[in-house]
Amino acid sequence: MSLDVNISEPDEFNCVELHNCIQSVAAIKEIRDYTYHVDIVSGKGANYVANVFRISIVESGTDKKLSVIVKTLVNTLRQDVFRELHKREVLAYMEVIDKFVDLQTVISIDKRIILPKFIFSSVEMNNEVIVLEDMLLSGFIADSKVAQFEKLDYPQVRLILTELAKFHGLSFVFEYKRQNFKSIQSDFEDIIFNEQFLDNSKLRNYFVESFQTSLNLIDKTNIKENLEQNKDNILDLLRRYTKPRKYNVFCHGDYWINNILFKEGEEQKICFLDFQAMRFASPVTDILYFLYICTDSKFRANYFTDLINDYHDSLKSFLDLFQIDADEVFPKNEFENDLEEMLPFGLLVALIELKLVTTTPDDVEITENMDTPGLGDIIYMPGGEELYKLRVNDVIDESDANGVLNQLLNDLNVKKPQLSITS
């Protein structure tokens, strides 16, 4: 066997780790004598947890070829920090995603959601790896609109949420069709806001500091002051929002445009990626996470109600294929009640995550912080903060006008729950 490496970031490339992984994949696919070629898909500045490689394996003397995607933890201080996220994703593929793929074999291919095929994994220390089929070969590509600060349109968001409904729907199918559902769901308590994980990863500081950075950009002084008075409670509140409610599913946990691939054609398709944050919780958490991070207030004002109806209609139609009544497993009135109660989760997530969403590798310099080896330090380059400030004030103005900001303050235990915060 031989190695042909085409890679621009050698510091992120662990030859031994990848070499051993490729040997395992070749054995699984019964490929003996071969050459392979490595290209980086994402590394420094593009992915904060894992490096992603595309590896082409060619069997010597034959036409047999194989292309796979390999995810490895970054080779820095953060490798130890994010092992739990890696283990969660491996568990997600083995215990949930593979089951979802199997459950869909009883329905026609055109009705199924698309999930990458899981090939191989390792959770061994310093050899953490996940190998998946290369969806590029099936015509799937990443969407660049958000990265280029372009707005998503209604048809695309509708597709994203209606496919999410099917993804969530498979949890109800799983519960009805398989006996081990309850034992598996217990393995998927939220990991991101878990006390031990926050302490070990130093992400406790990251969440609070990101929240504070957003507060610093708020134009309305009285709103900024009210939120600052209660910022110490945000992690407790995030834990409360992500705990299971009456109706729960296996949630993606980090559902935004960067974790979705798209395929154009007569009927556009999407493929779900990256399950490090999978949790068993209310499906509303995924919906609000996406809408508050990937759309703006004008879009939500115009389409929120339509999209919620689209989501539940898709869930109902999908569950009908399995002879399951959506009105029994997740009644629409209960869904709408959960949405109304959980709207502050969307606002809170936006104030934490918009810092990352509104930047690109060209805008920021990522540095390793020896004291708090979490996501690294994000240092804005000149001009990189403008969109961030715009998006923060956009969501604040929207939430001030529609009452969600007061809901959030109430949930954060403000002493005067009816305090007027209109500027």
Secondary structure as the mmCIF struct_conf table of DSSP 4:
data_model
#
loop_
_struct_conf.conf_type_id
_struct_conf.id
_struct_conf.beg_label_comp_id
_struct_conf.beg_label_asym_id
_struct_conf.beg_label_seq_id
_struct_conf.end_label_comp_id
_struct_conf.end_label_asym_id
_struct_conf.end_label_seq_id
STRN STRN1 SER A 2 ASN A 6
BEND BEND1 SER A 8 SER A 8
HELX_RH_3T_P HELX_RH_3T_P1 PRO A 10 GLU A 12
HELX_RH_AL_P HELX_RH_AL_P1 CYS A 15 ILE A 28
TURN_TY1_P TURN_TY1_P1 LYS A 29 GLU A 30
BEND BEND2 ASP A 33 ASP A 33
STRN STRN2 TYR A 34 SER A 42
TURN_TY1_P TURN_TY1_P2 LYS A 44 ALA A 46
BEND BEND3 TYR A 48 VAL A 49
STRN STRN3 ALA A 50 GLU A 59
TURN_TY1_P TURN_TY1_P3 SER A 60 GLY A 61
BEND BEND4 THR A 62 ASP A 63
STRN STRN4 LYS A 65 LEU A 73
BEND BEND5 ASN A 75 THR A 76
TURN_TY1_P TURN_TY1_P4 LEU A 77 LEU A 77
HELX_RH_AL_P HELX_RH_AL_P2 ARG A 78 VAL A 81
TURN_TY1_P TURN_TY1_P5 PHE A 82 PHE A 82
HELX_RH_AL_P HELX_RH_AL_P3 ARG A 83 LEU A 91
HELX_RH_PI_P HELX_RH_PI_P1 ALA A 92 ILE A 97
HELX_RH_AL_P HELX_RH_AL_P4 ASP A 98 LEU A 103
HELX_RH_3T_P HELX_RH_3T_P2 GLN A 104 VAL A 106
BEND BEND6 ILE A 107 ILE A 107
HELX_RH_3T_P HELX_RH_3T_P3 ILE A 109 LYS A 111
BEND BEND7 ARG A 112 ARG A 112
STRN STRN5 ILE A 114 ILE A 114
HELX_LH_PP_P HELX_LH_PP_P1 PRO A 116 LYS A 117
STRN STRN6 PHE A 118 SER A 122
BEND BEND8 GLU A 124 GLU A 124
TURN_TY1_P TURN_TY1_P6 MET A 125 ASN A 126
STRN STRN7 VAL A 129 GLU A 133
HELX_RH_3T_P HELX_RH_3T_P4 MET A 135 SER A 138
TURN_TY1_P TURN_TY1_P7 GLY A 139 GLY A 139
STRN STRN8 ILE A 141 ALA A 142
TURN_TY1_P TURN_TY1_P8 LYS A 145 PHE A 149
HELX_LH_PP_P HELX_LH_PP_P2 GLU A 150 ASP A 153
HELX_RH_AL_P HELX_RH_AL_P5 TYR A 154 LYS A 177
TURN_TY1_P TURN_TY1_P9 GLN A 179 ASN A 180
HELX_RH_AL_P HELX_RH_AL_P6 PHE A 181 GLN A 185
HELX_RH_3T_P HELX_RH_3T_P5 SER A 186 PHE A 188
TURN_TY1_P TURN_TY1_P10 ILE A 192 PHE A 193
HELX_RH_AL_P HELX_RH_AL_P7 GLU A 195 SER A 201
HELX_RH_AL_P HELX_RH_AL_P8 LEU A 203 ASN A 216
TURN_TY1_P TURN_TY1_P11 LEU A 217 LEU A 217
BEND BEND9 ASP A 219 ASP A 219
HELX_RH_AL_P HELX_RH_AL_P9 THR A 221 GLU A 228
TURN_TY1_P TURN_TY1_P12 GLN A 229 ASN A 230
HELX_RH_3T_P HELX_RH_3T_P6 LYS A 231 ASN A 233
HELX_RH_AL_P HELX_RH_AL_P10 ILE A 234 TYR A 241
TURN_TY1_P TURN_TY1_P13 THR A 242 THR A 242
BEND BEND10 LYS A 243 LYS A 243
BEND BEND11 LYS A 246 TYR A 247
STRN STRN9 VAL A 249 CYS A 251
BEND BEND12 GLY A 253 ASP A 254
BEND BEND13 TRP A 256 TRP A 256
HELX_RH_3T_P HELX_RH_3T_P7 ILE A 257 ASN A 259
STRN STRN10 ILE A 260 LYS A 263
BEND BEND14 GLY A 265 GLU A 267
STRN STRN11 LYS A 269 PHE A 272
TURN_TY1_P TURN_TY1_P14 GLN A 276 ALA A 277
STRN STRN12 ARG A 279 ALA A 281
TURN_TY1_P TURN_TY1_P15 PRO A 283 PRO A 283
HELX_RH_AL_P HELX_RH_AL_P11 VAL A 284 CYS A 294
BEND BEND15 THR A 295 THR A 295
HELX_RH_AL_P HELX_RH_AL_P12 SER A 297 ASP A 320
TURN_TY1_P TURN_TY1_P16 LEU A 321 GLN A 323
HELX_RH_AL_P HELX_RH_AL_P13 ALA A 326 VAL A 329
BEND BEND16 PHE A 330 PHE A 330
HELX_RH_AL_P HELX_RH_AL_P14 LYS A 332 VAL A 357
TURN_TY1_P TURN_TY1_P17 THR A 358 THR A 358
TURN_TY1_P TURN_TY1_P18 PRO A 361 ASP A 363
STRN STRN13 VAL A 364 THR A 367
BEND BEND17 MET A 370 THR A 372
BEND BEND18 GLY A 374 LEU A 375
STRN STRN14 ASP A 377 TYR A 380
HELX_LH_PP_P HELX_LH_PP_P3 MET A 381 MET A 381
TURN_TY1_P TURN_TY1_P19 PRO A 382 GLU A 385
HELX_RH_AL_P HELX_RH_AL_P15 GLU A 386 ASN A 402
BEND BEND19 GLY A 403 GLY A 403
HELX_RH_AL_P HELX_RH_AL_P16 VAL A 404 ASP A 411
TURN_TY1_P TURN_TY1_P20 LEU A 412 ASN A 413
BEND BEND20 LYS A 415 LYS A 415
TURN_TY1_P TURN_TY1_P21 PRO A 417 GLN A 418
#
